[in-house]
C-alpha cells in the first residue's frame, strides 16, 4: 500500500510524536493525533488548544476509526519475516522515549527563550548607560555652573563693598587732613596752645573682620537659602516606561511616549509606578507630595521586594502601604473607603519604621487622614503611582519638603 500511495505515511503520521498513529483521535478542527500524545500536550500547555492550529477545543477528542484502520493496515504492511515484532517494539520504545523527553525539551526551549531575553536586555543596557552618563553629566555641570555663578556674583559683590568702603574712608581722611593747615593759619599761637589737641578720626581704617570673619560660613548660609532640598528623590531605574521624570528627579508625570529604557529587574513593567531612590530600615521620615487636581494617583511606601512584573494590586497584602485617589474617592491600602472633609492638593506621608506606622495627613491643617500599622522588616521605599491627567490642570506629582515648621 505504501508503494502505491507515497503520501499515505505523511497522512498517517502524528504531528506531535512524528510516528504512525497509535489510537488516533480527532478534534473539531479535523486535526488528528495519538490519544496519549494529545493528552500529554494538553497537560503541558494547560489548555485544550489544537497543537497545530491552536484552535480551542470545546469537546474532548473522539476516536477516528477510519484513520485507526488505515494506520493499523499501514503498520501491518511494513512488517515482514521474523523481525516484525522487533520493529514494532523498537517503534514503541522510540515513541515512549519521545514522550519522556518532551518535558525536558519544553524546559530547554523556555530556558533558551529566557537566555535570549536576558541577552537582548543586556544589549540594550550598554547604549542606555551612555545615555544615562551624558544626561547625568550635563545635569551635574549645570548644577555646578549655577553654584559657580552664585560664588562669582557673591565674590564680586563683596569685593565691590570692600572697595566702596576704602574709597569713602580715603575721601574722609583726605578731607580731615586738608582742614589742619586751615586751622593753623586762622589761629594765633597763643590760641593754638590754649585749644584742644586735634584728634585722629576713629574707624578710619577698613573693618577687615567684617569682610573676612566667617566668610565661608556666611556665604554657605546664603547659598543654602537659594537652593532647595527634597527629602525624597525618584529612582529612574524603577520608573515604568509610561512615566517621565523631571531632570532633578523630584517630579513625575504620565509620558506622551513610551520611554526607551532597558527592561532591568528594578523597573516596574505592569503599572505606572516608581520608587524613591533611598530606602529606609529605621527611624522616622517625612515628606509631602503635591497632587493638585490629578484625578488618579497612589502614594505611600512599598517594601523593596514588591512585585514589579506581574499583576497585583496596591494593597498592604502585597507590600504597599498607601493612600489611593480615584476621581474624588479616597481609599486606604486595605480597600476601605475614607471620607475627607476637604480635597487636599498636598499630602504628607509620615513613616515611623521602628514604631511600625505609616500615616497620611492633610498638611493644610494637619488633619490625620489615616494611619496603617505594620511590623516592617524589609527596606521601605517611597512609592508613587499615577493615572492619566486628562483635563486636569495638574500634570506632575511633585515631591517636596515639609511645608510647616511643625514636624510630627
C-alpha contacts under 8 A as a table, 3 or more apart, distances in Angstrom:
res1	aa1	res2	aa2	distance
1	X	4	X	5.23
1	X	5	X	6.14
1	X	74	X	7.09
1	X	77	X	7.16
2	X	5	X	5.19
2	X	6	X	5.68
2	X	7	X	8.00
2	X	8	X	6.47
2	X	9	X	7.13
2	X	74	X	7.04
2	X	77	X	7.81
3	X	6	X	5.87
5	X	8	X	5.52
6	X	9	X	6.86
7	X	10	X	5.48
7	X	11	X	6.46
8	X	11	X	5.00
8	X	12	X	6.21
9	X	12	X	5.09
9	X	13	X	6.12
9	X	20	X	7.38
9	X	74	X	7.92
10	X	13	X	5.18
12	X	20	X	5.56
12	X	21	X	5.98
12	X	67	X	7.13
12	X	70	X	7.58
12	X	71	X	5.93
13	X	18	X	5.67
13	X	19	X	5.24
13	X	20	X	4.45
13	X	21	X	5.72
14	X	17	X	5.77
14	X	18	X	4.99
14	X	19	X	5.58
14	X	20	X	6.09
14	X	21	X	5.51
14	X	32	X	7.10
14	X	33	X	5.07
14	X	34	X	6.19
15	X	18	X	5.12
15	X	19	X	7.82
15	X	33	X	6.81
15	X	52	X	7.96
16	X	33	X	7.06
16	X	34	X	7.99
16	X	37	X	6.37
16	X	38	X	7.70
16	X	51	X	7.69
17	X	37	X	6.82
17	X	95	X	6.70
17	X	98	X	6.66
17	X	99	X	7.48
19	X	95	X	7.01
20	X	71	X	6.54
20	X	75	X	7.59
21	X	24	X	5.48
21	X	33	X	6.81
21	X	34	X	5.41
21	X	68	X	7.22
21	X	71	X	6.04
22	X	34	X	5.28
22	X	35	X	7.28
22	X	68	X	7.49
22	X	71	X	7.68
23	X	34	X	5.60
23	X	35	X	5.74
23	X	63	X	7.31
23	X	68	X	6.39
24	X	32	X	6.43
24	X	33	X	5.44
24	X	34	X	4.52
24	X	35	X	5.69
24	X	63	X	6.06
24	X	64	X	5.84
24	X	65	X	7.73
24	X	67	X	6.79
24	X	68	X	5.87
25	X	32	X	5.49
25	X	33	X	5.64
25	X	34	X	6.21
25	X	35	X	5.68
25	X	61	X	5.67
25	X	62	X	5.13
25	X	63	X	4.21
25	X	64	X	5.07
26	X	29	X	7.93
26	X	30	X	5.78
26	X	31	X	5.62
26	X	32	X	4.23
26	X	33	X	6.57
26	X	61	X	5.43
26	X	62	X	5.51
26	X	63	X	6.36
26	X	64	X	5.94
27	X	30	X	5.27
27	X	31	X	5.72
27	X	32	X	6.47
27	X	50	X	7.51
27	X	57	X	6.82
27	X	59	X	7.83
27	X	60	X	7.40
27	X	61	X	5.06
27	X	62	X	6.85
28	X	31	X	7.56
28	X	57	X	6.63
28	X	59	X	7.62
28	X	61	X	7.74
29	X	50	X	7.87
29	X	55	X	7.34
31	X	50	X	7.69
31	X	52	X	7.59
32	X	64	X	7.94
33	X	37	X	6.69
33	X	38	X	6.09
34	X	37	X	5.12
34	X	38	X	6.17
35	X	38	X	5.35
35	X	39	X	6.34
36	X	39	X	5.15
36	X	40	X	6.14
37	X	40	X	5.26
37	X	41	X	6.13
37	X	99	X	7.39
38	X	41	X	5.07
38	X	42	X	6.18
38	X	51	X	7.99
39	X	42	X	5.24
39	X	43	X	6.22
40	X	43	X	5.11
40	X	44	X	6.34
40	X	99	X	7.98
41	X	44	X	5.28
41	X	45	X	6.07
41	X	51	X	7.50
42	X	45	X	5.06
42	X	46	X	5.69
42	X	47	X	5.52
42	X	48	X	5.38
42	X	49	X	7.30
43	X	46	X	5.18
43	X	47	X	7.18
44	X	103	X	7.69
45	X	48	X	7.71
48	X	56	X	5.91
48	X	57	X	5.74
49	X	53	X	7.96
49	X	54	X	4.89
49	X	55	X	5.20
49	X	56	X	4.15
49	X	57	X	5.70
50	X	53	X	5.60
50	X	54	X	4.44
50	X	55	X	5.24
50	X	56	X	6.29
50	X	57	X	6.81
51	X	54	X	5.67
57	X	60	X	7.11
64	X	67	X	5.64
64	X	68	X	6.19
65	X	68	X	4.82
65	X	69	X	6.13
66	X	69	X	5.34
66	X	70	X	6.40
67	X	70	X	5.03
67	X	71	X	5.90
68	X	71	X	5.07
68	X	72	X	6.03
69	X	72	X	5.17
69	X	73	X	5.98
70	X	73	X	5.00
70	X	74	X	5.95
71	X	74	X	5.06
71	X	75	X	6.03
72	X	75	X	5.12
72	X	76	X	6.07
73	X	76	X	5.03
73	X	77	X	6.19
74	X	77	X	5.12
74	X	78	X	6.50
75	X	78	X	5.27
75	X	79	X	6.86
76	X	79	X	5.36
77	X	80	X	7.72
78	X	84	X	7.91
79	X	83	X	7.55
79	X	84	X	4.59
79	X	85	X	7.82
79	X	87	X	7.65
80	X	83	X	6.69
80	X	84	X	5.50
81	X	84	X	6.13
82	X	85	X	7.05
83	X	86	X	5.21
83	X	87	X	6.25
84	X	87	X	5.14
84	X	88	X	6.27
85	X	88	X	5.12
85	X	89	X	6.07
86	X	89	X	5.03
86	X	90	X	5.98
87	X	90	X	4.96
87	X	91	X	6.07
88	X	91	X	5.06
88	X	92	X	6.14
89	X	92	X	5.03
89	X	93	X	6.19
90	X	93	X	5.14
90	X	94	X	6.11
91	X	94	X	5.04
91	X	95	X	6.09
92	X	95	X	5.03
92	X	96	X	6.16
93	X	96	X	5.01
93	X	97	X	6.00
94	X	97	X	5.08
94	X	98	X	6.29
95	X	98	X	5.30
95	X	99	X	6.45
96	X	99	X	5.07
96	X	100	X	6.31
97	X	100	X	5.07
97	X	101	X	6.16
98	X	101	X	5.10
98	X	102	X	6.02
99	X	102	X	5.35
99	X	103	X	7.93
100	X	103	X	6.85
100	X	104	X	7.92
101	X	104	X	5.33
101	X	105	X	6.17
102	X	105	X	4.97
102	X	106	X	6.15
103	X	106	X	5.04
103	X	107	X	6.17
104	X	107	X	5.03
104	X	108	X	6.08
105	X	108	X	5.04
105	X	109	X	6.14
106	X	109	X	5.12
106	X	110	X	6.26
107	X	110	X	5.07
107	X	111	X	6.12
108	X	111	X	4.95
108	X	112	X	6.03
109	X	112	X	5.03
109	X	113	X	6.17
110	X	113	X	5.08
110	X	114	X	6.19
111	X	114	X	5.02
111	X	115	X	6.18
112	X	115	X	5.06
112	X	116	X	6.18
113	X	116	X	5.07
113	X	117	X	6.13
114	X	117	X	4.98
114	X	118	X	6.20
115	X	118	X	5.10
115	X	119	X	6.10
116	X	119	X	5.03
116	X	120	X	6.21
117	X	120	X	5.20
117	X	121	X	6.24
118	X	121	X	4.99
118	X	122	X	6.14
119	X	122	X	5.19
119	X	123	X	6.06
120	X	123	X	4.98
120	X	124	X	6.23
121	X	124	X	5.10
121	X	125	X	6.26
121	X	262	X	5.99
121	X	263	X	6.04
121	X	264	X	7.09
122	X	125	X	4.97
122	X	126	X	6.75
122	X	262	X	7.92
123	X	126	X	5.83
123	X	127	X	7.80
124	X	127	X	6.17
124	X	128	X	6.45
124	X	261	X	7.77
124	X	262	X	5.67
125	X	128	X	4.95
125	X	129	X	6.00
125	X	261	X	7.93
125	X	262	X	5.67
126	X	129	X	5.29
126	X	130	X	6.96
127	X	130	X	5.26
127	X	131	X	6.45
128	X	131	X	4.89
128	X	132	X	6.08
128	X	261	X	6.84
128	X	262	X	7.22
129	X	132	X	5.09
129	X	133	X	6.09
130	X	133	X	4.97
130	X	134	X	6.05
131	X	134	X	5.28
131	X	135	X	6.07
132	X	135	X	5.22
132	X	136	X	5.90
133	X	136	X	5.20
133	X	137	X	5.83
134	X	137	X	5.17
134	X	138	X	6.08
135	X	138	X	5.23
135	X	139	X	6.29
136	X	139	X	5.03
136	X	140	X	6.10
137	X	140	X	5.03
137	X	141	X	6.14
138	X	141	X	5.23
138	X	142	X	6.14
139	X	142	X	5.03
139	X	143	X	6.16
139	X	247	X	7.34
140	X	143	X	5.15
140	X	144	X	6.20
141	X	144	X	5.13
141	X	145	X	5.91
142	X	145	X	5.01
142	X	146	X	6.35
143	X	146	X	5.26
143	X	147	X	6.48
144	X	147	X	4.85
144	X	148	X	5.95
145	X	148	X	4.91
145	X	149	X	5.96
146	X	149	X	5.02
146	X	150	X	6.16
147	X	150	X	5.07
147	X	151	X	6.18
148	X	151	X	5.08
148	X	152	X	6.04
149	X	152	X	5.11
149	X	153	X	6.07
150	X	153	X	5.15
150	X	154	X	5.98
150	X	223	X	7.74
151	X	154	X	4.98
151	X	155	X	5.91
152	X	155	X	5.04
152	X	156	X	6.16
153	X	156	X	5.21
153	X	157	X	6.08
154	X	157	X	5.11
154	X	158	X	6.16
154	X	219	X	7.75
155	X	158	X	5.31
155	X	159	X	6.13
156	X	159	X	5.16
156	X	160	X	6.02
157	X	160	X	5.09
157	X	161	X	6.32
158	X	161	X	5.11
158	X	162	X	6.26
158	X	211	X	7.62
159	X	162	X	5.01
159	X	163	X	6.21
160	X	163	X	5.14
160	X	164	X	6.07
161	X	164	X	5.06
161	X	165	X	6.22
162	X	165	X	5.22
162	X	166	X	6.32
162	X	211	X	7.32
163	X	166	X	4.98
163	X	167	X	6.19
164	X	167	X	5.16
164	X	168	X	6.23
165	X	168	X	5.22
165	X	169	X	6.17
165	X	206	X	7.05
166	X	169	X	5.33
166	X	170	X	5.97
166	X	206	X	6.56
167	X	170	X	5.08
167	X	171	X	6.21
168	X	171	X	5.30
168	X	172	X	6.28
169	X	172	X	4.98
169	X	173	X	6.12
169	X	204	X	5.95
169	X	205	X	7.15
169	X	206	X	7.83
170	X	173	X	5.19
170	X	174	X	6.21
171	X	174	X	5.18
171	X	175	X	6.11
172	X	175	X	5.10
172	X	176	X	6.25
173	X	176	X	5.19
173	X	177	X	6.09
173	X	201	X	7.76
173	X	204	X	7.12
174	X	177	X	5.01
174	X	178	X	6.22
175	X	178	X	5.24
175	X	179	X	6.64
176	X	179	X	5.37
176	X	180	X	7.00
177	X	180	X	5.64
178	X	181	X	6.53
178	X	182	X	7.23
179	X	182	X	5.22
179	X	183	X	6.26
180	X	183	X	5.30
180	X	184	X	6.45
181	X	184	X	5.01
181	X	185	X	6.20
182	X	185	X	5.27
182	X	186	X	6.45
183	X	186	X	5.39
183	X	187	X	6.24
184	X	187	X	5.40
184	X	188	X	7.61
184	X	192	X	7.60
185	X	188	X	7.66
187	X	191	X	6.11
187	X	192	X	5.96
188	X	191	X	5.29
188	X	192	X	5.98
189	X	192	X	4.93
189	X	193	X	6.19
190	X	193	X	5.18
190	X	194	X	6.27
191	X	194	X	5.06
191	X	195	X	6.05
192	X	195	X	5.22
192	X	196	X	7.93
193	X	196	X	7.83
201	X	204	X	5.87
203	X	206	X	7.54
203	X	207	X	7.98
207	X	210	X	5.46
207	X	211	X	6.85
208	X	211	X	5.24
208	X	212	X	5.98
208	X	213	X	7.79
209	X	212	X	5.16
209	X	213	X	4.92
210	X	213	X	5.79
211	X	215	X	7.04
212	X	215	X	5.15
214	X	217	X	5.27
214	X	218	X	6.11
215	X	218	X	5.26
215	X	219	X	6.18
216	X	219	X	5.17
216	X	220	X	5.99
217	X	220	X	4.93
217	X	221	X	6.17
218	X	221	X	5.12
218	X	222	X	6.27
219	X	222	X	5.09
219	X	223	X	6.07
220	X	223	X	5.01
220	X	224	X	6.17
221	X	224	X	5.04
221	X	225	X	6.49
222	X	225	X	5.19
222	X	226	X	6.70
223	X	226	X	5.21
223	X	227	X	6.47
224	X	227	X	5.29
224	X	228	X	7.69
225	X	228	X	7.79
229	X	400	X	7.67
229	X	401	X	6.89
230	X	233	X	6.62
230	X	250	X	7.17
230	X	399	X	6.88
230	X	400	X	5.20
230	X	401	X	5.41
231	X	286	X	7.57
231	X	287	X	6.14
231	X	399	X	7.97
231	X	400	X	6.83
231	X	401	X	5.88
232	X	250	X	7.20
232	X	276	X	6.15
232	X	277	X	7.26
232	X	278	X	7.36
232	X	287	X	7.04
232	X	382	X	7.57
232	X	399	X	6.58
232	X	400	X	7.41
233	X	248	X	7.94
233	X	249	X	5.41
233	X	250	X	5.19
233	X	276	X	5.61
233	X	277	X	5.73
233	X	278	X	7.62
233	X	399	X	7.46
234	X	245	X	7.81
234	X	249	X	5.15
234	X	250	X	6.03
234	X	251	X	7.60
234	X	274	X	7.12
234	X	275	X	6.05
234	X	276	X	4.28
234	X	277	X	5.16
235	X	238	X	5.71
235	X	239	X	6.80
235	X	249	X	7.34
235	X	274	X	6.95
235	X	275	X	5.92
235	X	276	X	5.35
235	X	277	X	4.40
236	X	239	X	5.08
236	X	245	X	7.06
236	X	249	X	7.70
236	X	274	X	7.51
237	X	264	X	7.64
237	X	266	X	6.33
237	X	267	X	5.86
238	X	266	X	5.13
238	X	267	X	3.91
238	X	268	X	5.86
238	X	273	X	7.78
238	X	274	X	5.40
238	X	275	X	6.15
239	X	243	X	6.37
239	X	244	X	7.96
239	X	267	X	5.77
239	X	268	X	6.10
239	X	272	X	7.51
239	X	273	X	5.98
239	X	274	X	4.35
239	X	275	X	7.13
240	X	243	X	5.50
240	X	267	X	6.25
240	X	268	X	5.00
240	X	269	X	5.71
240	X	270	X	7.80
240	X	271	X	6.82
240	X	272	X	5.29
240	X	273	X	5.69
240	X	274	X	6.52
241	X	244	X	7.76
241	X	258	X	5.38
241	X	259	X	4.75
241	X	260	X	7.12
241	X	261	X	6.90
241	X	269	X	7.26
241	X	272	X	7.71
242	X	254	X	5.97
242	X	255	X	5.43
242	X	256	X	7.79
242	X	257	X	6.99
242	X	258	X	5.22
242	X	259	X	6.46
242	X	272	X	6.09
243	X	252	X	6.69
243	X	253	X	5.71
243	X	254	X	4.64
243	X	255	X	4.97
243	X	258	X	7.76
243	X	259	X	7.47
243	X	272	X	6.40
243	X	273	X	7.71
244	X	252	X	5.66
244	X	253	X	5.43
244	X	254	X	6.15
244	X	255	X	5.22
244	X	259	X	7.59
245	X	249	X	5.86
245	X	250	X	7.51
245	X	251	X	5.87
245	X	252	X	4.49
245	X	253	X	6.64
246	X	249	X	5.09
246	X	250	X	6.41
246	X	251	X	5.45
246	X	252	X	6.27
247	X	250	X	7.94
248	X	251	X	7.80
249	X	252	X	7.73
250	X	398	X	5.80
250	X	399	X	5.36
250	X	400	X	7.41
251	X	396	X	6.12
251	X	397	X	5.46
251	X	398	X	4.07
251	X	399	X	6.06
252	X	396	X	5.35
252	X	397	X	5.45
252	X	398	X	6.56
253	X	386	X	7.25
253	X	395	X	5.96
253	X	396	X	4.59
253	X	397	X	6.41
254	X	272	X	7.73
254	X	386	X	6.84
254	X	387	X	7.08
254	X	388	X	6.19
254	X	389	X	7.53
254	X	395	X	7.64
254	X	396	X	7.85
255	X	258	X	6.75
255	X	259	X	7.85
263	X	267	X	6.60
263	X	269	X	7.84
264	X	267	X	5.73
266	X	308	X	7.39
267	X	274	X	7.98
267	X	308	X	6.62
268	X	271	X	6.50
268	X	272	X	7.33
268	X	273	X	6.18
268	X	274	X	7.05
268	X	308	X	4.59
268	X	309	X	6.12
269	X	272	X	7.81
269	X	308	X	6.34
269	X	309	X	5.35
269	X	310	X	7.97
270	X	308	X	7.00
270	X	309	X	5.67
270	X	310	X	6.34
270	X	311	X	6.72
271	X	385	X	7.77
272	X	385	X	5.56
272	X	386	X	5.89
272	X	387	X	7.34
273	X	383	X	7.47
273	X	384	X	5.68
273	X	385	X	4.35
273	X	386	X	6.81
274	X	383	X	6.24
274	X	384	X	5.48
274	X	385	X	6.56
275	X	302	X	8.00
275	X	381	X	6.21
275	X	382	X	5.58
275	X	383	X	4.74
275	X	384	X	6.29
276	X	279	X	7.22
276	X	381	X	5.75
276	X	382	X	4.84
276	X	383	X	6.41
277	X	381	X	7.57
278	X	381	X	6.47
278	X	382	X	7.94
279	X	304	X	7.82
279	X	379	X	5.62
279	X	380	X	5.20
279	X	381	X	4.47
279	X	382	X	7.39
280	X	283	X	7.64
280	X	353	X	7.59
280	X	379	X	5.44
280	X	380	X	5.06
280	X	381	X	6.36
281	X	353	X	6.72
281	X	377	X	7.69
281	X	378	X	7.04
281	X	379	X	5.03
281	X	380	X	6.44
282	X	352	X	7.82
282	X	353	X	5.17
282	X	354	X	5.72
283	X	352	X	6.17
283	X	353	X	5.58
283	X	354	X	6.04
284	X	350	X	7.41
284	X	351	X	5.59
284	X	352	X	4.49
284	X	353	X	6.20
284	X	354	X	7.73
285	X	350	X	5.96
285	X	351	X	5.15
285	X	352	X	6.62
286	X	348	X	7.18
286	X	349	X	5.72
286	X	350	X	4.57
286	X	351	X	6.25
286	X	402	X	7.20
287	X	348	X	5.85
287	X	349	X	5.54
287	X	350	X	6.83
287	X	399	X	7.18
287	X	400	X	6.38
287	X	401	X	5.46
287	X	402	X	5.74
288	X	346	X	6.72
288	X	347	X	5.49
288	X	348	X	4.21
288	X	349	X	5.98
288	X	399	X	5.94
288	X	400	X	5.39
288	X	401	X	5.90
288	X	402	X	5.84
288	X	403	X	7.69
289	X	346	X	5.54
289	X	347	X	5.25
289	X	348	X	6.39
289	X	349	X	7.85
289	X	397	X	6.76
289	X	398	X	5.60
289	X	399	X	4.59
289	X	400	X	6.08
290	X	345	X	6.03
290	X	346	X	4.41
290	X	347	X	6.58
290	X	397	X	5.66
290	X	398	X	5.14
290	X	399	X	6.43
290	X	400	X	7.50
291	X	294	X	5.95
291	X	297	X	7.77
291	X	345	X	5.29
291	X	346	X	5.62
291	X	347	X	7.37
291	X	394	X	7.34
291	X	396	X	7.46
291	X	397	X	5.18
291	X	398	X	7.08
292	X	344	X	7.64
292	X	345	X	4.20
292	X	346	X	6.65
292	X	393	X	7.96
292	X	394	X	5.60
292	X	397	X	7.77
293	X	345	X	6.48
293	X	392	X	6.02
293	X	393	X	6.77
293	X	394	X	5.74
294	X	297	X	7.07
294	X	389	X	5.73
294	X	392	X	5.82
294	X	393	X	7.54
294	X	394	X	5.50
294	X	395	X	6.84
295	X	325	X	7.10
295	X	326	X	5.88
295	X	327	X	4.81
295	X	328	X	6.98
295	X	387	X	7.37
295	X	388	X	7.79
295	X	389	X	6.55
295	X	392	X	7.16
296	X	324	X	7.86
296	X	325	X	5.49
296	X	326	X	4.69
296	X	327	X	6.24
296	X	386	X	6.12
296	X	387	X	4.77
296	X	388	X	6.97
296	X	389	X	7.48
297	X	324	X	6.14
297	X	325	X	5.41
297	X	326	X	6.86
297	X	384	X	7.53
297	X	385	X	5.64
297	X	386	X	4.55
297	X	387	X	5.84
298	X	322	X	6.52
298	X	323	X	5.72
298	X	324	X	4.46
298	X	325	X	6.23
298	X	383	X	7.93
298	X	384	X	5.77
298	X	385	X	4.92
298	X	386	X	6.47
299	X	322	X	5.38
299	X	323	X	5.63
299	X	324	X	6.80
299	X	382	X	7.80
299	X	383	X	5.62
299	X	384	X	4.66
299	X	385	X	6.44
300	X	320	X	7.36
300	X	321	X	5.74
300	X	322	X	4.03
300	X	323	X	6.23
300	X	349	X	6.61
300	X	382	X	5.97
300	X	383	X	5.12
300	X	384	X	6.71
301	X	320	X	5.94
301	X	321	X	5.41
301	X	322	X	6.20
301	X	380	X	6.34
301	X	381	X	5.41
301	X	382	X	4.41
301	X	383	X	4.65
301	X	384	X	7.98
302	X	306	X	6.66
302	X	319	X	5.64
302	X	320	X	4.33
302	X	321	X	6.17
302	X	380	X	5.60
302	X	381	X	5.39
302	X	382	X	6.45
302	X	383	X	5.76
303	X	306	X	5.51
303	X	319	X	5.51
303	X	320	X	6.68
303	X	378	X	5.72
303	X	379	X	5.84
303	X	380	X	4.63
303	X	381	X	6.22
304	X	378	X	6.41
304	X	379	X	5.52
304	X	380	X	5.99
304	X	381	X	6.58
305	X	378	X	7.59
306	X	318	X	6.89
306	X	319	X	5.96
306	X	320	X	7.52
307	X	310	X	6.61
307	X	312	X	7.43
307	X	318	X	7.75
312	X	318	X	7.25
313	X	318	X	7.02
314	X	318	X	6.67
314	X	319	X	7.84
314	X	320	X	5.56
314	X	321	X	7.63
314	X	322	X	7.49
314	X	333	X	6.75
315	X	318	X	5.35
315	X	319	X	6.61
315	X	320	X	5.23
315	X	321	X	6.36
315	X	322	X	7.44
315	X	333	X	4.62
315	X	334	X	5.95
315	X	335	X	7.48
316	X	319	X	5.04
316	X	320	X	4.95
316	X	321	X	5.16
316	X	322	X	7.89
316	X	333	X	5.49
316	X	334	X	6.16
317	X	320	X	7.38
317	X	334	X	7.97
320	X	333	X	7.23
320	X	383	X	7.91
321	X	333	X	5.61
321	X	358	X	7.41
321	X	372	X	7.37
322	X	332	X	6.44
322	X	333	X	5.33
322	X	383	X	7.95
323	X	330	X	7.07
323	X	331	X	6.06
323	X	332	X	5.12
323	X	333	X	6.29
323	X	360	X	7.45
324	X	330	X	5.60
324	X	331	X	5.04
324	X	332	X	6.27
324	X	333	X	7.31
325	X	328	X	6.47
325	X	329	X	5.56
325	X	330	X	4.63
325	X	331	X	6.47
326	X	329	X	5.19
326	X	330	X	6.62
328	X	343	X	7.84
329	X	337	X	7.44
329	X	338	X	7.65
330	X	337	X	5.94
330	X	338	X	5.36
330	X	339	X	7.10
330	X	340	X	7.91
331	X	334	X	7.92
331	X	335	X	5.91
331	X	336	X	5.61
331	X	337	X	4.43
331	X	338	X	5.50
332	X	335	X	5.50
332	X	336	X	5.50
332	X	337	X	6.45
332	X	338	X	6.91
332	X	370	X	7.75
333	X	336	X	7.41
338	X	369	X	7.92
340	X	343	X	6.97
340	X	369	X	7.16
344	X	347	X	6.83
344	X	362	X	6.12
344	X	364	X	7.70
346	X	362	X	6.70
346	X	363	X	6.84
346	X	364	X	7.92
347	X	360	X	6.72
347	X	361	X	5.90
347	X	362	X	5.44
347	X	363	X	6.45
348	X	360	X	5.59
348	X	361	X	4.99
348	X	362	X	6.30
348	X	363	X	6.02
348	X	402	X	7.62
349	X	358	X	7.17
349	X	359	X	5.93
349	X	360	X	4.93
349	X	361	X	6.72
350	X	358	X	5.63
350	X	359	X	5.06
350	X	360	X	6.36
350	X	408	X	7.90
351	X	357	X	6.11
351	X	358	X	4.50
351	X	359	X	6.52
352	X	355	X	5.24
352	X	356	X	5.87
352	X	357	X	5.14
352	X	358	X	6.13
353	X	356	X	5.10
353	X	357	X	6.47
353	X	358	X	7.82
353	X	376	X	6.50
354	X	376	X	7.69
355	X	375	X	7.95
356	X	373	X	5.54
356	X	374	X	4.96
356	X	375	X	4.94
356	X	376	X	6.07
357	X	371	X	6.63
357	X	372	X	5.71
357	X	373	X	4.55
357	X	374	X	6.12
357	X	375	X	7.98
358	X	371	X	5.76
358	X	372	X	5.49
358	X	373	X	6.66
359	X	368	X	7.50
359	X	369	X	7.56
359	X	370	X	5.88
359	X	371	X	4.21
359	X	372	X	6.37
360	X	368	X	6.20
360	X	369	X	5.38
360	X	370	X	5.67
360	X	371	X	6.47
361	X	366	X	5.79
361	X	367	X	5.50
361	X	368	X	4.51
361	X	369	X	5.15
361	X	370	X	7.36
362	X	365	X	6.32
362	X	366	X	5.23
362	X	367	X	5.17
362	X	368	X	6.53
362	X	369	X	6.80
363	X	366	X	4.52
363	X	367	X	6.96
363	X	403	X	7.37
363	X	404	X	7.49
364	X	367	X	7.74
368	X	371	X	7.76
376	X	379	X	7.98
376	X	380	X	7.80
389	X	392	X	5.53
389	X	393	X	7.88
389	X	394	X	6.95
389	X	395	X	5.67
392	X	395	X	7.08
394	X	397	X	7.80
402	X	405	X	7.45
402	X	407	X	7.80
404	X	407	X	7.29
